[in-house]
Amino acid sequence: MVDDLAALAERMGNCSLIVRSSSLLEDNFGKAFAGKYDSFFCPNQGTPEENLEALLDAIRRVYASTLNPNALFYRQQAGLVDYDERMAILIQRVEGSRHGRYFFPTVAGVAFSRNPFRWTRRIRREDGFLRLVWGLGTRAVDRVADDYPRMVALSHPQLRPEITADEIRKYSQHFVDVIDLEDNLFKTMPVAEVIDAHDPSVELLASVDEGDYIRPMRFAVDTIAPHRMVLTFERLLKEKSFTLLFKAILQKLERAYGRPVDIEFTVEIVPQRPHPRFVIHLLQCRPLSSPQTGPAQEIPQYIPAEDVIFTSTRLVPEGIVPRIEYVVYVDPARYARVPDYETKHKIGRVVGRLNSKLEGHRYILVGPGRWGSSNIDLGVRVGYADIYNTSMLIEVAFAGPEGTPEVSYGTHFFQDLVESNIHPLSLYPDEEGTVFNRVFFDSTPNALPAFLSDDARLAEYVKVIDVQAVTGGRLLEVVMNAEEKKALGYVRSYAPP
């Protein structure tokens, strides 16, 4: 086998490779196993001996990832422990082109044949959804801490959730994943250090930051400083042939699978006049676990102000979560002041232990920034095993340096939430018209010591709110209406079950 791989490496020459898993569970209908096993890039720029050893090591590491705790726990929760999981190794040439010393595709991302969320009533779910990035597609499929792909509703590709120049600037891609051909490494680089004004595709991908507004890049491209370029993909999304091509691909694949699908892809842009030509490289396709979309939930009216716990008006999903008994709350301001990383790691472990203790009870998680972020400063670091019993994952963003919730729709993280019927929601307490009941969150007793006496020392940061105890026997209900773009969390009385 090593001889065969050596011959393969020799045939590939210095083409960069990606070594990825190809298992039965990953293509399973009903339980998409996306992102549970690892993939590894091989830049392939060394000597034949070095390239072969890097390839063998990547293969070993992919096989080893079948035994990582998250994958094993997910199989257990999904009832797949005894499933005959066959693991093969897929070796793919990395699609892309050379950009100076770096190698990467011009555009990459993920696409869903059904749009998982709508931020306006005009959007049609059945037309599909894209997450686009410049460079390698890793930043589109993973929930990274410091970046934002372009989210595209294919029914209305030029609509975006952000409106103001500040929002567009902030919620854009600031880093790019590349293969450094000179250093023979996979790297993450600031966009401004890699983007080239002389690249013929840059006019399709970038806009110009003029401070008060973001304008299209239409003329004198080579005089624009890289740090003023904002990756908006605006002109690319105005090309009808681009969006129509993706709609056709997704519809054809959905018909063939007999159910919604999600794909990973790269895009090659071939310059020509009057319009460029687009070549889509389909890297992967699998069944999509879609969020259940029942009838729209009616938002209750005339709720007394003292009974309203929170409201949200941004990127609201559809659904209702009734009879919530407990709220696990990590205070964003206090989390931001945690003095050391060890304590922040312990907070994540406490959340995981509470997840086990609260099994059989309906509870929700409310915390700072981005749950599960790889950047522990921006959110509590948790994995699937730490949250699988919760009914909601609410991300809170106060104005200031504490961080802002990242839209996770379309990532492997989002798929875990969908498959576990966990509703994601973002709260922006400082926005006008938003309610965040600080008395409920800050002044109610903390029941953490009653559940985890050994973790009582972390009660300063982690609070367990016993809803019935603080509301006179009532419970919390959260109603979310995507059409109205409104979510309401309020306390109410229920008849005994």
C-alpha positions in Angstrom: 0.0 0.0 0.0 2.8 2.4 0.8 4.4 1.7 -2.6 1.0 2.5 -4.3 0.8 5.7 -2.3 4.3 6.6 -3.3 3.5 6.1 -6.9 0.4 8.3 -6.5 2.4 11.0 -4.8 4.9 10.9 -7.6 2.2 11.1 -10.3 0.6 14.1 -8.5 4.0 15.9 -8.4 3.6 19.2 -6.5 -0.2 19.4 -6.7 -1.6 20.2 -3.2 -3.8 17.4 -1.8 -6.5 17.1 0.8 -6.9 13.9 2.7 -10.5 13.4 4.0 -12.7 10.8 5.5 -15.3 8.9 3.4 -17.5 6.9 5.7 -21.0 5.3 5.5 -22.2 7.5 8.4 -21.2 10.6 6.6 -23.6 9.8 3.7 -26.3 8.3 6.0 -29.9 9.4 5.3 -31.5 11.0 8.4 -28.3 11.5 10.4 -25.7 13.7 8.6 -22.4 13.0 10.3 -20.8 16.1 8.8 -17.7 17.5 10.4 -17.2 14.7 12.9 -14.1 13.3 11.3 -11.0 15.3 10.3 -9.6 16.4 7.0 -6.0 17.4 6.4 -4.2 19.4 3.7 -0.9 18.2 2.2 0.8 21.2 0.5 3.0 18.7 -1.3 5.9 21.1 -1.9 8.7 19.0 -0.3 10.9 16.2 -1.6 9.2 13.0 -2.8 10.1 11.4 0.5 8.7 14.3 2.6 5.5 14.4 0.5 5.0 10.7 1.0 5.5 10.9 4.7 3.1 13.9 5.0 0.5 11.9 3.0 0.9 8.8 5.2 0.6 10.9 8.4 -2.6 12.6 7.1 -4.1 9.2 6.4 -3.2 8.0 9.9 -4.8 11.1 11.4 -8.0 10.7 9.5 -8.4 7.1 10.7 -7.5 8.2 14.3 -10.3 10.8 14.1 -12.9 8.0 14.1 -12.1 7.6 17.7 -12.3 11.2 18.8 -14.7 11.8 21.8 -17.1 14.0 19.9 -17.6 11.4 17.1 -18.0 8.5 19.6 -20.4 10.5 21.7 -22.5 11.6 18.7 -22.8 8.0 17.6 -23.9 7.0 21.1 -26.6 9.7 21.2 -27.8 8.9 17.7 -28.1 5.2 18.5 -25.3 4.3 16.1 -22.8 2.7 18.4 -23.3 -0.7 16.7 -23.6 0.7 13.2 -21.2 -0.9 10.8 -19.1 2.1 10.2 -16.8 1.6 7.2 -14.1 4.2 6.9 -12.3 4.8 3.6 -9.9 7.6 2.7 -10.5 10.0 0.0 -7.5 11.8 -1.5 -8.4 14.8 -3.6 -6.4 17.3 -5.5 -7.0 20.8 -4.0 -8.9 22.9 -6.6 -7.6 26.4 -7.1 -4.8 28.4 -8.7 -1.6 30.1 -7.7 -1.8 33.7 -6.2 1.8 34.7 -5.7 3.2 32.4 -3.1 -0.2 31.1 -2.1 -2.5 28.5 -3.6 -6.3 28.6 -3.1 -9.6 28.6 -5.1 -11.0 32.0 -6.1 -14.4 31.2 -4.4 -15.4 28.2 -2.2 -18.2 27.4 0.2 -21.2 25.3 1.1 -24.7 25.3 -0.5 -28.1 24.0 0.8 -30.9 23.1 -1.5 -33.3 24.4 1.2 -32.6 27.7 2.9 -32.4 27.1 6.6 -33.5 30.6 7.6 -35.2 33.7 6.2 -34.4 37.3 7.3 -37.2 38.7 5.1 -40.6 37.4 3.9 -39.4 37.7 0.3 -36.9 34.8 0.6 -38.1 31.5 -0.7 -36.7 28.5 1.2 -36.9 26.1 -1.8 -34.5 28.2 -3.9 -31.5 27.4 -1.7 -28.7 29.1 0.3 -25.0 29.6 -0.1 -22.1 30.5 2.3 -19.3 32.0 0.2 -15.7 32.6 1.1 -12.6 33.7 -0.8 -9.9 31.0 -0.5 -10.1 27.5 0.8 -13.6 26.5 1.9 -12.7 25.7 5.5 -13.9 29.1 6.7 -17.4 28.3 5.2 -18.0 24.9 6.7 -16.5 25.5 10.2 -17.7 28.0 12.8 -14.6 30.2 13.1 -14.2 32.8 15.8 -13.1 35.8 13.9 -14.7 35.8 10.5 -18.0 35.9 8.5 -18.7 34.3 5.1 -21.2 35.9 2.8 -24.6 34.4 3.3 -26.7 34.2 0.1 -30.4 33.5 -0.3 -30.5 32.2 -3.9 -34.1 33.5 -4.3 -32.8 37.0 -3.7 -29.0 36.9 -3.9 -28.4 40.6 -3.5 -30.3 40.8 -0.2 -28.2 40.5 2.9 -29.0 40.6 6.6 -26.7 43.6 7.1 -27.8 47.1 6.1 -25.4 49.8 7.3 -21.8 50.2 6.1 -20.6 49.4 9.6 -22.5 46.1 9.6 -21.4 45.2 6.2 -17.8 45.9 7.1 -17.9 44.0 10.3 -19.8 40.9 9.0 -17.4 40.3 6.1 -14.5 38.0 5.6 -11.3 39.3 7.2 -9.1 36.3 6.9 -8.4 33.8 4.2 -7.2 30.1 4.4 -4.5 29.3 1.9 -1.7 26.9 1.1 1.7 28.6 1.4 3.7 27.0 -1.4 7.0 28.5 -0.2 6.6 27.4 3.4 4.8 24.2 2.5 2.1 24.9 5.0 -1.6 25.5 5.4 -2.0 29.0 6.7 -4.7 31.6 7.8 -3.7 35.0 6.5 -5.3 38.5 6.8 -7.2 39.3 3.6 -5.3 42.6 3.1 -2.0 40.7 3.0 -3.1 38.4 0.2 -5.6 40.2 -2.0 -4.2 41.6 -5.2 -5.8 44.5 -7.0 -4.4 43.1 -10.3 -6.3 39.9 -9.9 -9.0 39.9 -12.7 -11.6 38.5 -10.3 -11.2 41.1 -7.6 -13.8 43.4 -9.1 -16.4 40.6 -8.7 -15.5 39.9 -5.1 -14.6 43.1 -3.4 -16.1 46.5 -2.7 -14.4 49.7 -1.5 -14.6 51.0 2.0 -15.3 54.7 1.8 -15.9 55.1 5.5 -19.5 56.2 5.5 -20.5 53.8 2.7 -19.3 50.8 0.8 -19.2 51.3 -2.9 -18.8 48.8 -5.8 -15.3 48.4 -7.3 -15.8 49.7 -10.8 -12.7 51.7 -11.8 -9.1 52.4 -10.9 -8.8 49.1 -9.2 -5.0 49.1 -9.0 -5.0 52.4 -7.0 -7.1 51.0 -4.2 -5.2 50.0 -1.1 -5.8 46.4 0.0 -7.0 47.4 3.5 -9.9 49.3 1.9 -11.2 46.3 0.0 -14.2 44.6 1.6 -15.1 41.1 0.5 -18.8 41.5 -0.3 -19.1 39.4 -3.5 -21.6 42.0 -4.7 -20.8 42.0 -8.4 -20.5 38.2 -8.5 -24.0 37.9 -7.1 -25.3 40.2 -9.7 -24.2 37.8 -12.4 -27.4 35.8 -13.1 -25.5 33.0 -14.7 -23.8 32.4 -11.4 -26.9 32.1 -9.2 -28.9 30.3 -11.8 -26.2 27.7 -12.2 -26.2 27.0 -8.4 -30.0 26.8 -8.4 -29.9 24.2 -11.2 -27.2 22.1 -9.5 -29.0 22.0 -6.2 -32.4 21.2 -7.7 -31.0 18.4 -9.8 -29.1 16.9 -6.8 -32.2 17.1 -4.6 -34.3 15.3 -7.3 -31.7 12.6 -7.5 -31.4 12.1 -3.7 -35.1 12.4 -3.2 -34.5 14.9 -0.3 -32.7 18.1 0.4 -28.9 18.1 0.1 -25.9 20.2 1.0 -22.8 20.4 -1.0 -19.2 21.7 -0.7 -17.8 23.4 -3.8 -15.2 25.6 -5.3 -15.7 28.2 -8.1 -13.4 28.9 -11.0 -14.0 32.3 -12.6 -13.0 32.4 -16.3 -12.6 36.0 -17.5 -14.4 36.8 -20.7 -16.5 39.6 -22.2 -19.2 40.7 -21.6 -19.7 38.3 -18.7 -17.3 35.9 -17.0 -17.8 32.1 -17.2 -18.1 30.1 -14.0 -16.9 26.5 -13.5 -18.3 24.8 -10.4 -16.2 22.0 -8.9 -18.5 19.8 -6.8 -16.3 18.4 -3.9 -18.9 16.7 -1.8 -22.7 16.1 -1.6 -24.7 14.6 1.2 -28.3 14.4 2.5 -29.3 17.5 4.5 -30.9 17.4 7.9 -33.4 20.3 7.6 -35.0 22.2 10.4 -38.6 21.3 11.0 -40.8 24.0 9.7 -44.3 23.8 10.8 -47.0 26.5 10.8 -45.8 30.0 11.7 -46.1 30.6 15.4 -48.2 33.5 16.5 -46.5 35.9 18.9 -48.6 36.4 22.0 -49.9 40.0 22.4 -50.6 42.0 25.6 -48.0 40.3 27.8 -47.4 42.3 31.0 -44.0 44.0 30.8 -42.8 42.3 34.0 -43.5 38.9 32.5 -41.4 39.5 29.3 -37.9 38.0 29.8 -36.4 38.8 26.4 -37.2 39.7 22.8 -35.2 39.4 19.6 -35.7 40.8 16.1 -32.7 39.6 14.2 -32.3 36.3 12.2 -35.2 34.6 14.1 -35.9 31.0 13.3 -39.4 29.4 13.4 -40.6 27.4 16.4 -41.8 27.3 20.0 -40.1 26.0 23.1 -42.7 25.6 25.9 -42.4 24.6 29.6 -38.8 25.7 30.2 -37.9 24.8 33.8 -34.4 26.1 34.0 -32.2 28.8 32.4 -28.4 28.2 32.5 -26.9 31.7 32.2 -23.3 32.7 31.7 -23.1 36.5 32.3 -21.4 38.1 29.2 -19.9 41.0 31.2 -18.5 38.8 33.9 -17.2 36.2 31.4 -15.3 39.0 29.6 -13.6 39.8 32.9 -12.5 36.3 33.7 -8.8 36.7 34.6 -7.4 33.5 33.0 -8.0 30.9 30.3 -8.1 28.0 32.9 -11.2 29.5 34.5 -12.9 30.0 31.1 -12.2 26.3 30.3 -13.7 25.3 33.6 -16.9 27.3 32.8 -17.3 25.2 29.7 -16.9 22.0 31.7 -19.5 23.2 34.3 -22.0 23.8 31.4 -21.3 20.2 30.3 -21.9 18.8 33.8 -25.1 20.8 34.1 -26.2 19.3 30.7 -26.0 15.9 32.3 -27.6 16.9 35.6 -30.6 18.6 33.8 -31.3 15.6 31.6 -35.1 15.0 31.7 -35.7 18.7 32.4 -36.4 21.3 29.8 -33.7 24.0 30.0 -32.1 26.6 27.8 -28.5 28.0 27.5 -28.0 31.7 27.5 -24.5 33.1 27.2 -22.0 35.5 25.6 -21.0 35.8 22.0 -20.5 32.5 20.3 -21.2 29.1 22.0 -18.6 26.6 20.8 -16.2 29.2 19.4 -12.6 28.2 18.8 -11.7 31.6 20.3 -12.5 31.1 24.0 -12.5 34.9 24.6 -15.6 35.3 22.4 -17.7 32.5 23.8 -17.9 29.5 26.1 -16.0 26.6 24.6 -18.4 23.6 24.5 -18.9 20.6 22.2 -21.9 18.6 21.3 -21.5 16.4 24.4 -21.9 19.6 26.6 -25.1 20.9 25.1 -27.2 18.0 23.6 -29.9 18.1 26.3 -30.7 21.8 25.9 -33.7 23.1 24.1 -32.2 26.4 23.0 -28.8 27.9 22.5 -29.1 31.7 22.9 -26.1 33.9 22.1 -26.0 37.4 23.8 -24.2 40.3 22.3 -23.9 43.5 24.4 -22.4 46.6 22.8 -18.7 46.7 23.5 -15.7 44.3 23.2 -17.5 41.2 24.5 -18.1 40.0 21.0 -21.1 39.5 18.7 -23.0 36.3 17.9 -21.8 34.8 14.7 -24.5 33.5 12.4 -23.8 29.7 12.3 -26.4 28.7 9.7 -24.9 26.4 7.2 -22.0 25.1 9.4 -21.4 21.7 10.9 -22.2 23.3 14.3 -25.6 24.4 13.0 -26.3 20.8 11.7 -25.7 19.4 15.1 -28.3 21.8 16.5 -30.8 21.0 13.8 -30.4 17.2 14.3 -30.8 17.6 18.0 -33.8 19.9 17.7 -32.0 22.7 19.5 -33.2 26.2 18.5 -30.4 28.8 17.9 -31.2 32.4 18.7 -29.2 35.7 19.0 -30.0 38.5 21.4 -28.8 42.1 21.0 -29.9 43.6 24.4 -28.6 47.2 23.6 -30.6 47.5 20.4 -33.6 49.8 20.4 -36.8 48.0 21.0 -35.2 44.9 22.4 -36.1 43.6 25.8 -33.6 41.9 28.1 -35.0 41.5 31.6 -31.9 42.2 33.7 -33.8 41.6 37.0 -34.6 38.1 35.9 -31.0 37.3 34.8 -29.0 39.3 37.4 -31.1 39.4 40.6 -32.6 36.0 40.9 -31.1 33.3 43.2 -28.5 31.0 41.7 -29.3 27.3 42.0 -25.9 26.1 40.7 -24.7 24.9 44.2 -27.8 22.7 44.5 -26.9 20.8 41.3 -23.1 20.9 41.4 -21.9 21.7 45.0 -18.2 21.1 43.9 -18.6 23.9 41.3 -20.2 26.5 43.6 -17.0 28.6 43.4 -17.9 29.3 39.7 -21.3 30.7 40.7 -20.0 34.1 40.0 -19.9 33.3 36.3 -22.5 30.5 35.8 -26.0 30.8 37.1 -28.8 28.3 37.1 -32.2 30.0 37.3 -35.1 27.8 38.6 -37.9 29.4 36.7 -40.7 28.1 38.8 -39.0 29.1 42.0 -38.5 32.7 40.9 -41.9 33.2 39.2 -44.3 31.7 41.6 -44.8 28.3 39.9 -44.9 29.6 36.3 -42.6 28.4 33.4 -40.8 30.1 30.6 -42.0 29.9 27.0 -40.2 31.1 23.9 -42.1 31.8 20.7 -40.3 32.5 17.4 -41.9 33.8 14.2 -39.5 34.0 11.3 -42.1 35.8 9.1 -42.4 38.7 11.7 -38.7 38.5 12.6 -39.6 38.4 16.2 -38.9 36.1 19.2 -40.5 36.5 22.6 -39.5 34.8 25.8 -42.1 35.2 28.6 -43.3 33.5 31.7 -46.8 32.0 31.8 -48.9 29.5 33.8 -49.5 26.0 32.5 -52.1 23.4 33.4 -50.5 20.4 35.2 -49.3 17.8 32.6 
